[in-house]
């Protein structure tokens, strides 16, 4: 009670000073008072009531209508104060969520970190850019003897649940050392893991391939994933990497097919997520030919320079507003 009386007295003193001097100094003192009021959790309506009482004391003959106007303002500020407190509470919660997402994104990046293999006769480039903080795309390289394994996946669903799914897939793949030579078996094994552990309504598309660096053959399969491209150096032409397979998490007994390509010198294997082919401009979704045209445009660069430059070009086409996670990987057999 004593503290409130001191508080009221201080306000009256500040108000008198301002009415007498109308100075910048007096206004500055009012700002300091406002900050102290917030720290002491003085509500806006209490400030209005305090101002009304101070005016009565300073101007005993003040018009009744003026005082009534403060009663009106007091009612307005009661609801305003409640709304403001709710806004501040929501703002604090949003900041807390943002902080947690930043931490989760950092953890995801560390968990899913993978190294691009360095080979004498094979040039590999890879990039994966999230549309938001959390990445719903995933790629993972495994170098095992003469073979390089590559997994590319896309969770239908974003945020922290997608990040958890990505980590689950990575560690499920790493736990299959004896069976990774058969992409169809990897897909079937991961499919069972996903079906048992994924929430209903969430699905995962996935491409899995194995590059034999001795025979230069590429064996692969897919589970509902975006089709990649194969570039023939001799004819300077592209073909789709056609695959068939149900998305992961729907039917744990589904049997996946696998395919094989013989990779000639100068040929390229292009793997991607639907965030690449579904890039959206003012005229709608881009054609797949736009991507192959960009690969043609930058094919003199290294594979890593190619994927980075293609991303920059597609980002520019979309006015730097990516609508989906972007993942692009290129294998090129050196000449």
C-alpha positions in Angstrom: 0.0 0.0 0.0 2.8 2.4 0.9 4.6 1.6 -2.3 1.5 2.5 -4.3 1.1 5.8 -2.4 4.7 6.7 -3.3 4.0 5.7 -6.9 1.0 8.0 -7.0 2.9 10.9 -5.5 5.7 10.5 -8.0 3.2 10.6 -10.9 1.5 13.7 -9.5 4.9 15.4 -9.2 5.9 14.5 -12.8 2.5 15.7 -14.2 2.8 19.0 -12.3 6.4 19.5 -13.7 5.3 18.9 -17.2 2.2 21.1 -17.0 4.4 23.9 -15.6 7.5 23.5 -17.9 6.3 21.5 -21.0 9.9 20.5 -21.4 11.6 17.5 -23.1 13.2 16.7 -19.8 9.8 16.3 -18.2 8.7 14.0 -21.0 11.8 11.9 -20.6 11.1 11.5 -16.9 7.6 10.3 -17.9 9.2 7.7 -20.1 11.3 6.4 -17.3 8.2 6.3 -15.1 6.4 4.2 -17.7 9.2 1.7 -17.8 9.2 1.4 -14.0 5.4 0.9 -14.1 5.8 -2.0 -16.5 8.4 -3.6 -14.2 6.1 -3.2 -11.2 3.2 -4.7 -13.3 1.1 -1.6 -13.1 -1.8 -2.0 -15.6 -2.8 0.6 -18.2 -6.2 1.1 -16.5 -4.4 1.9 -13.2 -2.3 4.6 -15.0 -5.6 6.1 -16.4 -7.1 6.1 -12.9 -4.0 7.6 -11.4 -4.0 10.4 -14.0 -7.7 11.2 -13.3 -7.0 11.4 -9.5 -4.0 13.7 -10.1 -6.0 16.1 -12.3 -8.7 16.4 -9.5 -5.9 17.3 -7.1 -4.1 19.8 -9.4 -7.3 21.3 -10.8 -10.0 21.2 -8.1 -12.5 23.1 -10.4 -11.9 20.8 -13.4 -15.0 20.3 -15.5 -17.1 17.3 -14.7 -17.2 16.3 -18.4 -13.4 16.0 -18.5 -13.4 13.6 -15.5 -16.2 11.6 -17.1 -14.1 11.2 -20.2 -11.5 9.5 -18.1 -14.1 7.1 -16.8 -14.8 6.2 -20.5 -11.1 5.9 -21.2 -10.7 3.7 -18.1 -13.3 1.2 -19.5 -11.5 1.1 -22.9 -8.2 0.5 -21.2 -9.5 -2.4 -19.1 -10.2 -4.5 -22.3 -7.1 -3.1 -24.0 -4.9 -4.2 -21.0 -6.3 -7.7 -21.1 -5.8 -7.9 -24.9 -2.3 -6.5 -24.5 -1.3 -9.0 -21.9 -2.6 -11.9 -24.0 -0.6 -10.5 -27.0 2.5 -10.4 -24.9 2.0 -13.9 -23.7 1.5 -15.2 -27.2 4.6 -13.2 -28.3 6.7 -14.8 -25.5 5.4 -18.3 -26.5 6.3 -17.6 -30.2 9.8 -16.5 -29.3 10.2 -19.7 -27.2 8.9 -21.9 -30.0 11.3 -20.1 -32.5 14.2 -20.7 -30.1 13.3 -24.4 -29.8 13.0 -24.8 -33.6 16.4 -23.2 -34.1 17.9 -25.6 -31.6 16.0 -28.5 -33.3 17.3 -27.4 -36.8 20.8 -27.3 -35.5 20.5 -30.8 -34.0 18.9 -32.0 -37.3 21.8 -30.7 -39.3 24.3 -32.4 -37.0 22.4 -35.7 -37.0 22.0 -35.8 -40.8 25.5 -34.6 -41.7 27.0 -36.6 -44.5 30.2 -36.3 -46.5 30.3 -36.2 -50.3 32.7 -39.0 -51.4 35.8 -37.9 -53.3 36.8 -40.3 -56.1 39.4 -40.1 -58.9 37.1 -41.0 -61.7 33.7 -39.8 -60.3 32.6 -36.2 -59.7 29.8 -35.7 -57.2 27.9 -32.6 -56.2 25.1 -32.3 -53.6 23.0 -29.5 -52.1 19.9 -29.5 -49.9 18.3 -26.2 -48.9 15.3 -26.1 -46.6 12.4 -23.7 -47.5 12.1 -23.0 -43.8 14.2 -23.7 -40.8 13.6 -27.5 -40.7 14.4 -29.6 -43.7 11.9 -32.1 -44.9 14.4 -33.4 -47.4 17.3 -35.7 -46.7 20.3 -37.2 -48.5 22.9 -39.6 -47.2 26.1 -41.0 -48.7 27.7 -44.2 -47.7 31.1 -45.2 -49.1 31.6 -48.9 -48.7 34.5 -50.6 -50.5 34.1 -50.0 -54.3 30.5 -48.9 -53.9 29.0 -45.5 -53.1 25.4 -45.6 -51.8 23.1 -42.7 -52.0 19.7 -42.2 -50.3 17.4 -39.3 -51.1 14.1 -38.9 -49.2 11.3 -36.4 -48.8 8.8 -36.4 -45.9 5.3 -35.5 -46.8 4.9 -33.2 -43.8 7.3 -30.6 -42.4 8.8 -29.3 -39.1 10.1 -31.3 -36.2 8.1 -34.5 -36.9 9.8 -34.5 -40.4 13.2 -34.0 -38.8 12.6 -37.0 -36.5 11.6 -39.1 -39.5 14.8 -38.2 -41.3 17.0 -39.2 -38.4 15.1 -42.5 -38.1 15.7 -43.3 -41.8 19.4 -42.4 -41.7 20.0 -44.7 -38.7 17.8 -47.5 -40.2 19.9 -47.4 -43.4 23.2 -47.4 -41.4 21.9 -50.5 -39.6 21.7 -52.6 -42.8 25.4 -53.1 -43.7 24.9 -56.6 -45.1 21.9 -55.9 -47.4 22.8 -52.5 -48.9 24.0 -54.1 -52.2 20.3 -54.5 -53.1 18.4 -51.2 -53.3 15.1 -53.0 -53.5 15.9 -54.7 -50.2 16.9 -51.5 -48.6 13.6 -49.9 -49.6 11.6 -52.8 -48.3 13.5 -52.8 -45.0 13.0 -49.1 -44.5 9.4 -49.4 -45.5 8.8 -51.8 -42.7 10.5 -49.5 -40.2 8.6 -46.5 -41.4 5.2 -48.3 -41.4 5.8 -49.4 -37.8 6.9 -46.0 -36.5 5.3 -43.3 -38.6 2.2 -41.4 -37.5 -0.9 -42.0 -39.6 -1.2 -39.5 -42.4 2.6 -39.1 -42.8 4.4 -40.6 -45.7 7.9 -40.6 -47.1 9.2 -40.8 -50.7 12.7 -42.2 -51.2 15.2 -43.0 -53.9 18.1 -45.4 -53.1 21.0 -46.1 -55.4 24.4 -47.8 -55.5 27.2 -46.8 -57.7 29.9 -49.4 -58.5 33.1 -47.4 -59.0 34.9 -50.4 -60.6 32.3 -51.5 -63.2 30.6 -48.0 -63.3 27.1 -49.4 -63.0 24.4 -47.7 -61.1 21.7 -49.9 -59.5 18.7 -48.1 -58.0 15.1 -48.2 -56.9 12.5 -45.7 -55.6 9.4 -45.5 -53.4 7.2 -42.9 -55.0 10.1 -40.4 -55.3 10.5 -37.7 -57.9 12.1 -39.2 -61.0 15.6 -38.1 -61.7 17.5 -37.7 -65.0 20.2 -39.6 -66.9 22.5 -37.6 -69.2 24.1 -39.4 -72.2 27.3 -37.6 -73.1 27.7 -39.3 -76.5 24.3 -38.1 -77.8 24.1 -35.0 -75.5 20.6 -36.0 -74.4 18.6 -36.7 -71.3 16.2 -39.5 -70.3 14.1 -39.9 -67.2 15.2 -42.3 -64.5 11.8 -44.1 -64.6 11.0 -46.0 -61.4 7.9 -47.6 -59.9 7.2 -48.0 -56.2 4.7 -47.1 -53.5 5.6 -44.3 -51.0 7.0 -45.6 -47.7 4.7 -46.2 -44.8 1.6 -47.4 -46.7 2.0 -51.2 -47.1 4.8 -53.0 -45.2 4.6 -56.0 -47.5 5.1 -54.0 -50.7 7.8 -55.4 -53.1 10.1 -52.8 -54.7 11.7 -53.1 -58.1 15.3 -52.1 -58.9 16.9 -51.0 -62.1 20.4 -50.6 -63.5 22.3 -48.2 -65.8 25.8 -48.6 -67.3 27.5 -45.2 -66.8 29.8 -44.2 -69.6 32.5 -41.5 -69.4 30.9 -38.1 -69.3 27.5 -39.4 -68.4 25.6 -37.9 -65.5 23.0 -39.2 -63.0 20.8 -36.4 -61.6 18.8 -37.0 -58.4 16.4 -34.5 -56.9 13.4 -33.8 -54.7 10.1 -32.5 -55.9 11.1 -29.1 -54.6 13.3 -28.8 -57.7 10.7 -29.9 -60.3 7.9 -28.0 -58.6 9.6 -24.7 -58.5 6.8 -22.1 -59.1 7.1 -18.9 -61.1 4.5 -16.3 -62.0 3.5 -18.6 -65.0 3.1 -21.7 -62.8 5.3 -24.7 -62.2 8.4 -25.0 -64.3 8.8 -27.7 -66.9 11.3 -30.5 -66.3 13.1 -29.3 -69.4 14.0 -26.1 -67.5 16.2 -28.2 -65.2 17.8 -30.2 -68.0 18.5 -26.9 -69.9 20.2 -25.6 -66.8 22.3 -28.7 -66.5 23.3 -28.2 -70.2 24.1 -24.6 -69.4 26.5 -25.4 -66.6 27.8 -28.8 -67.6 31.3 -27.4 -68.0 31.5 -26.7 -64.2 32.2 -29.2 -61.5 29.3 -31.2 -60.2 29.2 -29.2 -56.9 29.3 -25.9 -58.8 26.5 -27.1 -61.1 24.1 -27.9 -58.2 24.8 -24.6 -56.5 24.4 -22.6 -59.7 21.2 -24.3 -60.6 19.8 -23.6 -57.2 20.7 -19.9 -57.5 19.0 -19.7 -60.9 15.8 -21.4 -59.7 15.7 -19.3 -56.6 16.0 -16.2 -58.8 13.1 -17.5 -61.0 10.9 -17.7 -57.9 11.8 -14.2 -56.7 13.9 -15.7 -53.9 10.8 -17.3 -52.3 11.3 -21.1 -52.3 8.0 -22.9 -51.6 9.5 -26.3 -50.9 12.8 -27.9 -49.7 15.3 -28.2 -52.5 17.6 -31.2 -52.9 19.8 -31.8 -56.0 22.6 -34.3 -56.5 24.7 -35.0 -59.5 27.0 -37.9 -60.2 29.3 -37.5 -63.3 31.7 -40.1 -64.5 34.9 -38.3 -65.4 36.2 -38.6 -69.0 
